[in-house]
Amino acid sequence: MPEFKLGELLIQNKLITKEQFDQALEMQQLTPHQPIGQILCMLGFLNIKDLGYILDHNKKRRKLGDILVSQGLIDEEKLRNALSVSGEEKIPLGRALIRQQVIEEEQVAQAIAFQHDLKFVSLSGVRLDPELSRFVNATFAQRLRIVPIRCRDNCLTIAMAYPVQRDELAQLESWCHMKIVPVIAKESDIIIAQQKIFKIIGGTEHAKLNFELSEDQVRDANKSKYVNDFISADVDYLVKRIIATGIKEGASDIHFESTENGMVIRYRLDGILQTVGLGADDLLISTNARQVVSKIKILCDMDIAERRRPQDSSFKMKVSKEGNVRSVDFRVSTVPTQFGENVVIRILDKRRGAITLKGLGYSPEDVKALYGALEKPTGIFLVTGPTGSGKSSTLYAILSHINTPGAKTLTIEDPIEYSIDGMTQTEVNENIGNTFARLLRAFLRQDPDNIMVGEIRDLETATIAMRAALTGHTVLSTLHTNDATSAVTRLIDMGVEPSLISTTLRCVLAQRLVRYICPDCKTPYLPPAELLQEFGVSLEADIKFFKGKGCGKCHYTGYAGRRPIVELWIPNREELLMFNRRPDNISLRNAVFSGVRPLTMIEDGFRRVLAGETTLEELMRTVPYEQIEAGREKIKRMLASAEIKTET
């Protein structure tokens, strides 16, 4: 049987004439990306139902995946992964692609419109009349993911997430007694539009929380006489559901982002902001965005009437699961935006108990070297890196190791993130003058053995900390620098005497957190040639690279959990003497890292790539680019050394 084109089929079935088809072809030259069938319908030459019948009967409709690939929105590999997820979880391909975060929802909707020769519309600017609800049953609309958006000239325009079947379309026409004009819109826009038109309010039966959440303090019921009326049980549940999901998923932060159509909730998982589906509750959150923000403000005693200025506060909640109860701290920050207030909640979950360097993912060699340096009774130990690089967790692990029953350990923190038994922990409060420097002076009169200063921010704190190390104390602190040797130049720039640094400095640990490949979807792959060249790796190198293709357990990111890559520097006598010459960082790095040991941060990271633990893309994201440039020769030597060992 010969293969006929769409135009020939339509003409053979006498649905259009050749003259009409030629006219449509001329119009298509002006809009080349518009399907010919859609143009014929727009011109009134063809009925949308007849077009659909011809396409489906003759199997002329292109597959959604092929359309997305041809448009350059995804590649064949991403399509295969999404088809696998779609089959395993029994969800549409478009939804699988969105869940894998490889494509935007609007791009999927436009491709579906192209596939079915329908018009795509954005509902964000459409004025929706609740009177339209009389044309379509609300339950029917929710089941089919459709919503009426316009009624004009005895035609009812209905937006659809996915084209409905012909019999259902006929059923709609018989109910409405008018012609149905189908269009495609984003599924999320349709759900919001359904709420506006059908006045859909969240159901009374909420999904069960994985564990119970309750406030950790009793609030003054008379503080706001309108609170109980303003905050409904639905909103109270939503806030608890959002927070419970964050705790369950191990998020470090929860972001409440106000948009034109409501609110979006994103969680920072493994250092990356991700959307975690909350099911039907996503709709309730958008509908009750303002009340959700107010409930959070009430939890931490903020002014709920103040929406024009940023506010900061905190609150605690008790988490109960299977009879176990623990307290979780939350730090809250609000800022006004164009569409309302944005809220960020930092989760400080103390459930992990004692933190160890091994548990954090440090290599046995680094743990042994660091513990060896800690055996010296005095000196200052610095952990460096940007915000979010795991410095605080590393300090807690070191404190857990040196905090023996015979030692007194004092900490100054901003804020206190985790409570450790046997230590005295103090929180900075600059409003009453309790700064790092002032508290550190007071600590020296408390006869401590170990002191932890959350961060060295100024000359005064740095000088007091180093003098404390000079007088027989072990001092631990953090600095914001890019690498280990920059800690020295940073202290000198602050105004600290080089002789004081060389006398007290025992160890500097620079680190970053890299995401680890998800073990459930780990698969071999070959990185792009440009990426290999960035790291000085030959295309012919015999190396097995791995990545995660994305699965439900890792939220389709391909990564699960984070581990540190480090640059551990324990200065020797010659390097300490260099400080008196006030060296620049490049000279100092050349002197420290010219040999095989110690490893630079990029070497440690590449070692983990070779072990199949992380990816080159992750190193490119986290390691300073100047280290990648400087580390190419060392990586080549690493690979050459590995080849020699293999041959031996």
Disulfide bonds with the S-S distance in Angstrom:
none
